[in-house]
Amino acid sequence: MHIVNVTWRPAENIAFEHGVLSWTGAEESKFTHLSPGDKLSWTIVGPRMCIGSRNKSGRLVLCPEHIVSNPGRARCSSCAAIDSMDPCIRCTGRICNASEERRTRCEETDYVVYLAVFNDQTLKIGVSTTNRVKTRWVEQGADFAAVLAEIRGGRAARRLEDLIGRRRGATKQVRTQRKISSLMTQLDLTEAEELAKRFISSLQEVLPEREVQLEDLSMYYNLDSLTARPLPWRKRSEPMDGMQLLGDVVGMKGSLLVTRIGSAFAVANLRQLVGYTVDSDSPVRMVTQSGLLDYI
């Protein structure tokens, strides 16, 4: 399967399914659910191929050329040029480079500006459409989150996000390595609320006063069973082609997949797989990770 995205989507009983989207030869992308307990035996096959583009409805469209993507990018030049969502990714609300149809839809959509709190005490400001805000929180692996403001129109929401995100004590982006480093760090709800209140108190001239209640998101990640710090699945210097991702699925947090072999845990950023092909039928060459408990 040709990986095109890491996905969280709402499921029954106020829960989420998490996994990957891939092209399997058909024109529709396929969702592969990575459930706790699933056994993985994936071999990554290069080179990195173009994942296609998104049309005006946001639906993925297969790359017509199926060619190698540009270095460091998931799309070829042609698909990047026609992707309808690209102009919106880095929008700050000042200049709109989207198509007229998408701009009109954006102006008529309800958005929220939110505050996400991570276990290492990082505060992140972000924007989401109102109807998928909780999905957005778990997509990035936030530990706690709350809505700061509800706004009609994406440009207005982005301007507010940019204004608040520049404040001391907050950021608009949390790097993957910070999320990996804090996988076993615990921040309780009371501590998170204190951090949020102190930051929000500095926004009185920007936001109307309102009660902000953080939501605890830990239940969605299934990482309570971690008894040892997960080791990186691969070194950044190692080529992706030929790497094997092995073990039992423990859980996911954002794009981070935690697996287990014996008493050893490993963590992989599944976004690194986007554009690559995964072979789930190739033989396992060897298991390289061992835990301390394996020798006792």
PADOLUM-148046 format. One record per residue (C-alpha): residue in three letters; y, z, x. Coordinates in pm, whole numbers, plus 32768, in hexadecimal, padded with zeros to 4 digits. Each point is the difference from the previous one (the first is absolute). Example, Ala and Ser with C-alpha at 12.3 -4.5 7.8 and 13.67 -1.06 7.14 Angstrom:
ALA7E3E830C84CE
SER81587FBE8089
END
This chain:
MET800080008000
HIS815E7FA78075
ILE80D6813C7FDF
VAL81557FC77F62
ASN8079815D7F9F
VAL7FB781747FEC
THR8010806B7E95
TRP801B81347F24
ARG7FEE7FCF7E8A
PRO7FFD80EB7ED6
ALA7EAC80577F70
GLU7F8580D07EDD
ASN802881797FEA
ILE8152800380B4
ALA7F647F888145
PHE80197EDB80EF
GLU7F117F028095
HIS80407FA18168
GLY7F7D7EE480D4
VAL80547EA38079
LEU80547EB17F66
SER7F5E7ECE8098
TRP7FCB7E8E7FD7
THR7E917FAF7FD2
GLY801E7E887FD9
ALA807E80057E9A
GLU816A7FD57F94
GLU800C81667F7F
SER800A812380F2
LYS7EE981037FE7
PHE802A817A8006
THR7F0380C780CD
HIS800181717FA5
LEU7FC880EB8128
SER7F6F81357F59
PRO7FB1814A80AF
GLY7E977FEE8076
ASP7FF87E858025
LYS7F577F8F8141
LEU80C77F0780D0
SER7F767F108100
TRP811D7F0D8036
THR802D7F0F811F
ILE815F7F728024
VAL800C7E8A8040
GLY81317F4D808B
PRO80E27F4D801D
ARG80FC808C7F0B
MET802C7F037EE8
CYS81217FD07F0D
ILE7FD980D97EC8
GLY80C87F117F23
SER813E80397F37
ARG807480AC7EC2
ASN80817F2C7EE2
LYS812380557F18
SER7F1B80E37F35
GLY7F9680BF8137
ARG7E9D7F747FF8
LEU7F577FA88149
VAL7FCD7E8E803F
LEU7F037F858100
CYS808F7F538133
PRO7FC27E8A7FC6
GLU7FD07FC08173
HIS7F3281398051
ILE808D800A815F
VAL80368106810D
SER812E80DB7FB0
ASN812A802B80E2
PRO7FDA81078115
GLY804D81597F73
ARG80177F7B7E9D
ALA7F107FE17EDD
ARG80847EB07F84
CYS802A7EA6808D
SER81607F6B8008
SER7FCA7F337EC4
CYS7F8481227F2C
ALA810E80E98086
ALA81097F037F99
ILE7F8C7FF07E95
ASP7F9D816D7FCE
SER80D0807E7EDB
MET7FF3816F8068
ASP806D7FE6816C
PRO817980007FB9
CYS7FD6814C7F44
ILE7F3C80C38106
ARG812A805B80DB
CYS81077FFC7EF1
THR811481058020
GLY80AF7F977EBF
ARG81277F5A80A8
ILE7F927E938008
CYS7EF47F667F23
ASN7F3F7EDB8094
ALA7EFB7FEB7EEC
SER7FDD7EDE7F0F
GLU80D980057ECA
GLU7ED480487F21
ARG7F90812680D4
ARG81668083801D
THR802480017E85
ARG7EB380B47FD5
CYS806681018106
GLU814B80477F51
GLU7F4B803F7EB6
THR7EF480E88090
ASP8007817D8009
TYR7FE0809A815B
VAL7FEE815C8093
VAL80788086814C
TYR7F0A81078076
LEU7FCD810B8107
ALA7EAB801480AB
VAL7F9B812A80D6
PHE7EF27FE9810A
ASN7F31811C8092
ASP80B97FF0814D
GLN8142804F7F3D
THR80827E9C800C
LEU80DA7FA17ED7
LYS80037E937F96
ILE80E57F4F7F0A
GLY7F777ED47F46
VAL801F7F1C7ED1
SER7F017F937EFF
THR7FF87F697EA8
THR7FE281167F01
ASN7EAB7F977F7D
ARG7F5080118151
VAL80B2811880B9
LYS7ECF80E38024
THR7F337EDA8080
ARG81107FC58102
TRP7FEC816C8070
VAL7E8A7FF68042
GLU80157EA5809E
GLN80C68099811C
GLY7F3A81448014
ALA811380EF7F92
ASP7F91816A7FD3
PHE810C80617F03
ALA81047F307F48
ALA8108800A7EF1
VAL80F17F167F51
LEU816B802F806C
ALA80A97F007F1E
GLU7FB07EFD7EF6
ILE80C67EBD801A
ARG80097EB07F4E
GLY7FFC7EE280F9
GLY7F657FE38159
ARG813F7FC480C5
ALA80A3813E7F80
ALA7EC280C2804D
ARG7FEE7F6F815F
ARG816A80588047
LEU7FC181697F9E
GLU7EBE800980CC
ASP80BA7F7D8131
LEU811A80FC7FD2
ILE7F17812D7FE2
GLY7F0E7F7F8108
ARG811580098104
ARG803481757FCB
ARG7F9780ED8110
GLY7EAB80947FB6
ALA7F6C7ED17F51
THR7F747EAB8059
LYS7FAA7EBE7F4D
GLN7EC57FC080CB
VAL7EE580DC8080
ARG7F367F6C811C
THR7E887FF07FE7
GLN7FC780D48137
ARG80BD81227F63
LYS7F237FE97ECC
ILE7EC67FFE80D9
SER8077812980CD
SER803780D17EC6
LEU7EB77FB97F50
MET7F8E81678039
THR8157809F7FDA
GLN803080C57EC0
LEU814D80367F50
ASP7FF080C67EBF
LEU80C97FAD7ECA
THR80F18124802B
GLU805D7F908162
ALA80277E997F8D
GLU80E280697EE1
GLU80DE80C780EE
LEU80257ED180E3
ALA80537F237ED7
LYS80FE80F47F6C
ARG80BB80228149
PHE80197E898023
ILE805E7FC07E95
SER811381078012
SER80AF7F2080FE
LEU800D7EDE7F06
GLN80E580987EFB
GLU810F7EFB8033
VAL7F007EE67FEC
LEU7F12806A7EEB
PRO804480AE7EB5
GLU7F6B815C7FFD
ARG7EA280047F6F
GLU7EC580CD801D
VAL7F0D7F5C80F0
GLN7E95806A7FEF
LEU7F127F8F8110
GLU7EA87F807FA4
ASP7ED8805E80DD
LEU7F3F7EC18054
SER7EEC809380DA
MET7EF67FDD7EF1
TYR80017E868023
TYR7F9C7FEC816F
ASN7EB280BD800A
LEU803980838161
ASP7FBB81727FC3
SER7EB17FDF80B2
LEU809D7FB28153
THR7F7B80FE80FB
ALA80767F4F813D
ARG81277F28805B
PRO7FAB7E907FC4
LEU80047F298138
PRO80A37EA67FFE
TRP7F0F7EEE7F9E
ARG807C7F1E8118
LYS80F67FFF811D
ARG81357F2B7FCC
SER7FA77F388138
GLU7EA67FA07F7E
PRO7FDE7EA67F63
MET7FB780077E8C
ASP7F027EE4800C
GLY7EA480968018
MET806381687FB5
GLN7F1880BE7F16
LEU806C80F97EF8
LEU7ED880E27FB5
GLY7FAB813E7F46
ASP801180A87EAD
VAL814A7FF37F45
VAL809F815A7FEA
GLY81437F9B7F54
MET81447F3E801D
LYS8168806B802B
GLY80F07EDF7FD9
SER7F727EED80DC
LEU7F3D80F980D7
LEU7E897FFB7FCE
VAL7F3D812E807E
THR7E8D7FCD804C
ARG7EF080E48080
ILE7ED27FD680E2
GLY7F4381458022
SER8103810C8046
ALA80FF7F0C8093
PHE81227F797F33
ALA80BF7EBF8045
VAL813F7F757F69
ALA805D7E917FDD
ASN81447F697F86
LEU7F787EF47F18
ARG81477F3F8013
GLN7F8F7F98815C
LEU7EE87F3C7F58
VAL80E67F2F7F24
GLY7FC87E928054
TYR7EAF803880A5
THR7EA87FB27F72
VAL7F08811B7FCE
ASP7E8C7FC28027
SER7F3C81127F4F
ASP7EA87F708054
SER80087FF5817D
PRO7F2080F480BF
VAL80918142808F
ARG80197FE78179
MET80228171804C
VAL80A681417F8D
THR8103807480FF
GLN808A813A7F59
SER7F6081578018
GLY807781507F89
LEU7FE6814880BB
LEU7F0F80837EFD
ASP7F097EEA8057
TYR7FC080AD814D
ILE7FD581627F80
END
